[in-house]
């Protein structure tokens, strides 16, 4: 048995990141365009002079985090707009090769799987329903409030998922494609399998403390006995 197969076999529950391991959320609706729209929301609220690093960011979460420093109302408006854009983006999100197969094959093992993501619950639910994947997901622990402090790298969403699944950190494993996922996993006491879907990620995820690094979701499918 390979090290990856052993890691999966020893896990009673699996925590799976969404954007990356399951699909590319913004493949048809580029994230920089979302950033631009969220900055417009802040401008409409009277915050036209934004820091250059926020206006030039390619990550919508940067705008959400900045909005939270301005006040609860600003964070709420930005989060609502962000969620709407995520749900729209889902209609053109490209599935990650073998990701859907992995969800199905993991289900065959009889062990629960939770989606753990900084993306909005509404967007994740829309994707799962669009692809008829909801039966394979026992729980979704994702963004449901404007508060960025509870998002990864905080362990909050992972702890929430394990509580819902009735799983302990020692019996759980997470699959994520960022150092943020690994930081959250380490904070929650969960081993993380890094998904290196871009050049340079193998090194970054390994150095961050990933228990194992894959470059394709097919590796996970092949590591399951039911595959």
Rosetta blueprint (number, residue, H / E / L):
1 X L
2 X L
3 X H
4 X H
5 X H
6 X H
7 X H
8 X H
9 X H
10 X L
11 X L
12 X L
13 X E
14 X E
15 X E
16 X E
17 X L
18 X L
19 X E
20 X L
21 X L
22 X L
23 X E
24 X E
25 X L
26 X L
27 X L
28 X L
29 X L
30 X L
31 X H
32 X H
33 X H
34 X H
35 X H
36 X H
37 X H
38 X H
39 X H
40 X H
41 X H
42 X H
43 X H
44 X H
45 X L
46 X L
47 X L
48 X L
49 X L
50 X L
51 X L
52 X H
53 X H
54 X H
55 X H
56 X L
57 X L
58 X L
59 X L
60 X H
61 X H
62 X H
63 X H
64 X H
65 X H
66 X H
67 X H
68 X H
69 X H
70 X H
71 X L
72 X H
73 X H
74 X H
75 X H
76 X H
77 X H
78 X H
79 X H
80 X H
81 X H
82 X H
83 X H
84 X H
85 X H
86 X H
87 X H
88 X H
89 X H
90 X H
91 X L
92 X L
93 X L
94 X E
95 X E
96 X L
97 X L
98 X L
99 X H
100 X H
101 X H
102 X H
103 X H
104 X H
105 X H
106 X H
107 X H
108 X H
109 X L
110 X L
111 X L
112 X E
113 X E
114 X E
115 X E
116 X E
117 X E
118 X E
119 X E
120 X E
121 X H
122 X H
123 X H
124 X H
125 X H
126 X H
127 X H
128 X H
129 X H
130 X H
131 X L
132 X L
133 X L
134 X H
135 X H
136 X H
137 X L
138 X L
139 X E
140 X E
141 X E
142 X E
143 X E
144 X L
145 X L
146 X L
147 X L
148 X H
149 X H
150 X H
151 X L
152 X L
153 X L
154 X L
155 X L
156 X H
157 X H
158 X H
159 X H
160 X H
161 X H
162 X H
163 X H
164 X H
165 X H
166 X L
167 X L
168 X L
169 X H
170 X H
171 X H
172 X E
173 X E
174 X E
175 X E
176 X E
177 X L
178 X L
179 X H
180 X H
181 X H
182 X H
183 X H
184 X H
185 X H
186 X H
187 X H
188 X H
189 X L
190 X L
191 X E
192 X E
193 X E
194 X E
195 X E
196 X L
197 X L
198 X L
199 X L
200 X L
201 X H
202 X H
203 X H
204 X H
205 X H
206 X H
207 X H
208 X H
209 X L
210 X L
211 X L
212 X E
213 X E
214 X E
215 X L
216 X L
217 X H
218 X H
219 X H
220 X H
221 X H
222 X H
223 X H
224 X L
225 X L
226 X L
227 X L
